[in-house]
Amino acid sequence: MTTYFAKGSPTTVLTDADLRAAMTATFEKLGKRRKVLAIPPDFTRFNSRAGILTRITYDHFGTALTDVLPALGTHAPMPDWQIAKMYAGVPKDLFRIHDWRNDVVTIGSLPAEFVSRATDGVWDKPWPAQLNKLAWGGGHDLILSIGQVVPHEVAGMANHTKNLFIGIGGAEGINESHFIGAAYGMERMMGRADTPVRRLLNEALLRLCKHLPIVFVLTVVGSDGAGGLVTRGLYIGDGVECFELAAKLSLEVNFQLLDEEPKKVVVYLDPEEFHTTWLGNKSVYRTRMAIADRGELVVLAPGLKGFGEDPEIDRLIRAYGYRTTPEVMRFVREHQDLRTNLSAAAHLIHGSSEGRFTVTYCPGHLTRAEIEGVGYAYADLAGTMRRYDPAKLVDGWNTVDGERIFYISNPALGLWAYRGRFKDL
């Protein structure tokens, strides 16, 4: 296993020119290729730098870059405007759509004994490793998995093998991996590189994909301290070391321990990026370890139009709602539709406050009845944004009319926790 490039620190700033130089040097080491597949993230990772990295890949390989397969996971396909904005300069006709329900192949299974050991007994069945058919059998002589390492609710840290077995994985593997993570406990995993789900993903790569020419291109992106973002690290390799290095840096860059528990957290969801609670509940996932008991999370969601990215998952969220873990586990036992869509069940757990604090959504397009129907509190968007104006707030602590709040402008970029509740990192 080789690490081709590794550079980063909490103070490093990598420019686009630096990224191009690193990618070009790596491609020269890899040598000439005739058929290249790029697997970058979708628009929900707009700030990952995957756009420029994919453009650099196209500039270098030209017509040898035959396919770009965004790692949609369970998300909706990218519309043309998102492709044009995120992947400017990369021909649209190179982009393929990943269908997580139909366009996959099970490449093998991890045995139940290994799964039980890796998950600390949470799951004791064989786990199916699934990949998009194009990645598995497309005849590519280079597969570039491109994306950002950042704290994640399912795998502990996003990207690397998650980009493959979940990003371009299938329903069965995604459902089970999400449920394993939820049952194990999000607070036990967020911000950690070694988790039950990660162990499964890495083992699948090791056992089943040795013949695939996969190279990982991983970024770490952080705040510049002035309201902007900078690339703090870039790690390229074909093994696990590049991920471990990126995860270590991400923990330093993207994880914020607070000395005080906020009684109110206000999160803004960019309307271009967040249209559903399936995506927007990063506001819950990433802050629930920070918020005080009996506190409140206020979510400003001007683009919110629905709950699930997938019509069936949207129906399930509306039917069962964001309830406590014991309630969701009971729903799974009692209802076949939820039992066959375990990723939805996991999402319901992830989006719950477990009754510890209030989640108040301020949606741009959903009604009070819809929001309250899934177990959240509702507030009017216009009125709430007049009080908590994103244009006037700064990330971190603010005082609004004598009220002390903690503001987050983009929950996708970090993880926040109260130091007294999160002592082992």
Order of alpha helices (4+ residues) and beta strands (2+ residues): beta-alpha-beta-alpha-beta-alpha-beta-alpha-beta-alpha-beta-beta-beta-alpha-alpha-alpha-beta-beta-alpha-beta-beta-alpha-alpha-beta-alpha-alpha-alpha-alpha-beta-alpha-beta-alpha-beta-beta-beta
